[in-house]
Amino acid sequence: MSLHLNTYISILISKMEIVNKVTLSGIITINLEEFYSQGERVLFDIKERLFQGLILKEKDFREFVKNEY
């Protein structure tokens, strides 16, 4: 690249305005604490309810939850 081209590119870059696209995107911040319900939490390990230790059978799991909890 020639010196003149480098100078030209430097001038163009210095004249460019930096635009914050995140601010312009409309993204909003959500405070998750506002959605956190008070009350007791129950720890449940789903591993014991998986078919062959890998697969969740939804129908069987729903039945288990309905009867046990």
Backbone as CSV, one residue per row, in Angstrom:
resi,resn,N_x,N_y,N_z,CA_x,CA_y,CA_z,C_x,C_y,C_z
1,MET,0.844,-1.163,0.000,0.000,0.000,0.000,0.897,1.237,0.000
2,SER,0.568,2.170,-0.807,1.398,3.369,-0.882,1.126,4.285,0.301
3,LEU,2.037,5.195,0.533,1.901,6.152,1.630,0.664,7.014,1.451
4,HIS,0.383,7.387,0.206,-0.779,8.241,-0.064,-2.086,7.507,0.249
5,LEU,-2.142,6.243,-0.094,-3.340,5.462,0.178,-3.532,5.284,1.677
6,ASN,-2.451,5.015,2.414,-2.528,4.910,3.876,-3.019,6.210,4.485
7,THR,-2.528,7.327,4.002,-2.944,8.636,4.498,-4.420,8.856,4.209
8,TYR,-4.852,8.526,3.007,-6.245,8.683,2.611,-7.155,7.829,3.498
9,ILE,-6.772,6.573,3.724,-7.557,5.676,4.580,-7.604,6.214,6.001
10,SER,-6.493,6.701,6.514,-6.455,7.272,7.866,-7.392,8.460,7.983
11,ILE,-7.423,9.305,6.963,-8.316,10.480,6.974,-9.770,10.020,6.957
12,LEU,-10.092,9.045,6.106,-11.465,8.535,6.039,-11.909,7.947,7.379
13,ILE,-11.043,7.150,7.997,-11.378,6.533,9.277,-11.573,7.591,10.347
14,SER,-10.742,8.611,10.362,-10.863,9.658,11.382,-12.140,10.469,11.211
15,LYS,-12.679,10.525,9.998,-13.900,11.291,9.737,-15.170,10.466,9.967
16,MET,-15.013,9.150,10.083,-16.176,8.285,10.260,-16.727,8.433,11.674
17,GLU,-18.022,8.446,11.768,-18.677,8.517,13.065,-18.884,7.107,13.595
18,ILE,-18.572,6.893,14.861,-18.780,5.593,15.481,-20.237,5.530,15.935
19,VAL,-20.942,4.522,15.472,-22.355,4.362,15.795,-22.505,3.178,16.735
20,ASN,-23.154,3.390,17.863,-23.415,2.323,18.818,-24.686,1.607,18.377
21,LYS,-24.511,0.502,17.671,-25.658,-0.229,17.130,-26.446,-0.945,18.215
22,VAL,-25.811,-1.273,19.325,-26.520,-1.916,20.434,-27.559,-0.958,20.999
23,THR,-27.159,0.292,21.201,-28.095,1.288,21.726,-29.260,1.512,20.770
24,LEU,-28.984,1.493,19.491,-30.022,1.746,18.486,-30.907,0.533,18.216
25,SER,-30.519,-0.636,18.697,-31.226,-1.867,18.353,-32.554,-2.044,19.079
26,GLY,-32.772,-1.301,20.150,-34.012,-1.459,20.894,-33.944,-2.528,21.960
27,ILE,-32.761,-3.062,22.198,-32.598,-4.070,23.249,-32.918,-3.442,24.592
28,ILE,-33.657,-4.158,25.414,-33.985,-3.647,26.742,-33.328,-4.525,27.802
29,THR,-33.141,-3.953,28.966,-32.568,-4.680,30.090,-33.697,-5.123,31.004
30,ILE,-33.666,-6.379,31.391,-34.694,-6.925,32.273,-34.046,-7.303,33.593
31,ASN,-34.648,-6.838,34.688,-34.186,-7.211,36.015,-34.904,-8.501,36.402
32,LEU,-34.181,-9.606,36.386,-34.800,-10.909,36.654,-35.312,-11.026,38.079
33,GLU,-34.782,-10.237,38.996,-35.265,-10.276,40.378,-36.725,-9.851,40.473
34,GLU,-37.192,-9.072,39.526,-38.600,-8.661,39.515,-39.534,-9.832,39.204
35,PHE,-39.022,-10.874,38.571,-39.828,-12.028,38.188,-39.642,-13.212,39.133
36,TYR,-38.772,-13.067,40.108,-38.443,-14.151,41.031,-39.526,-14.261,42.097
37,SER,-40.219,-15.369,42.134,-41.280,-15.586,43.115,-40.676,-15.973,44.455
38,GLN,-41.215,-15.426,45.512,-40.781,-15.802,46.848,-41.393,-17.153,47.192
39,GLY,-40.738,-17.891,48.049,-41.272,-19.179,48.465,-40.203,-20.246,48.502
40,GLU,-40.618,-21.409,48.917,-39.701,-22.535,49.068,-39.317,-23.112,47.709
41,ARG,-38.080,-23.510,47.579,-37.591,-24.160,46.367,-37.328,-25.633,46.679
42,VAL,-37.555,-26.474,45.709,-37.321,-27.905,45.862,-36.261,-28.312,44.850
43,LEU,-35.249,-28.996,45.322,-34.210,-29.506,44.436,-34.634,-30.872,43.930
44,PHE,-34.631,-31.038,42.619,-35.040,-32.303,42.022,-34.042,-32.670,40.944
45,ASP,-33.446,-33.851,41.064,-32.499,-34.352,40.069,-33.263,-35.203,39.066
46,ILE,-33.383,-34.716,37.868,-34.167,-35.384,36.829,-33.472,-36.650,36.315
47,LYS,-32.201,-36.792,36.624,-31.399,-37.910,36.116,-32.053,-39.262,36.404
48,GLU,-32.653,-39.408,37.583,-33.259,-40.687,37.967,-34.515,-41.006,37.159
49,ARG,-35.085,-40.028,36.490,-36.319,-40.226,35.728,-36.070,-40.367,34.227
50,LEU,-34.814,-40.376,33.801,-34.501,-40.476,32.377,-34.489,-41.930,31.928
51,PHE,-35.074,-42.198,30.781,-35.075,-43.520,30.180,-33.663,-43.840,29.714
52,GLN,-33.111,-44.943,30.169,-31.750,-45.374,29.883,-30.727,-44.290,30.248
53,GLY,-31.094,-43.437,31.190,-30.195,-42.391,31.666,-29.970,-41.259,30.694
54,LEU,-30.706,-41.263,29.561,-30.459,-40.269,28.516,-31.697,-39.535,28.012
55,ILE,-32.833,-40.203,28.028,-34.002,-39.698,27.305,-35.142,-39.406,28.272
56,LEU,-35.722,-38.236,28.116,-36.899,-37.883,28.910,-38.145,-38.256,28.118
57,LYS,-38.896,-39.194,28.637,-40.177,-39.553,28.022,-41.228,-38.656,28.668
58,GLU,-41.705,-37.706,27.895,-42.573,-36.666,28.435,-43.833,-37.229,29.094
59,LYS,-44.477,-38.173,28.459,-45.715,-38.733,29.008,-45.463,-39.375,30.368
60,ASP,-44.406,-40.188,30.462,-44.065,-40.837,31.735,-43.680,-39.814,32.792
61,PHE,-42.921,-38.801,32.393,-42.474,-37.783,33.345,-43.656,-36.971,33.870
62,ARG,-44.559,-36.599,32.982,-45.745,-35.846,33.421,-46.568,-36.667,34.417
63,GLU,-46.709,-37.948,34.161,-47.447,-38.826,35.066,-46.756,-38.892,36.427
64,PHE,-45.436,-39.015,36.420,-44.656,-39.042,37.664,-44.872,-37.755,38.458
65,VAL,-44.782,-36.611,37.793,-44.933,-35.324,38.478,-46.350,-35.195,39.042
66,LYS,-47.318,-35.618,38.262,-48.725,-35.521,38.679,-48.962,-36.362,39.938
67,ASN,-48.382,-37.545,40.002,-48.617,-38.449,41.118,-47.732,-38.183,42.317
68,GLU,-46.520,-37.708,42.099,-45.558,-37.551,43.178,-45.506,-36.158,43.770
69,TYR,-45.852,-35.138,42.977,-45.719,-33.763,43.480,-47.037,-33.101,43.457
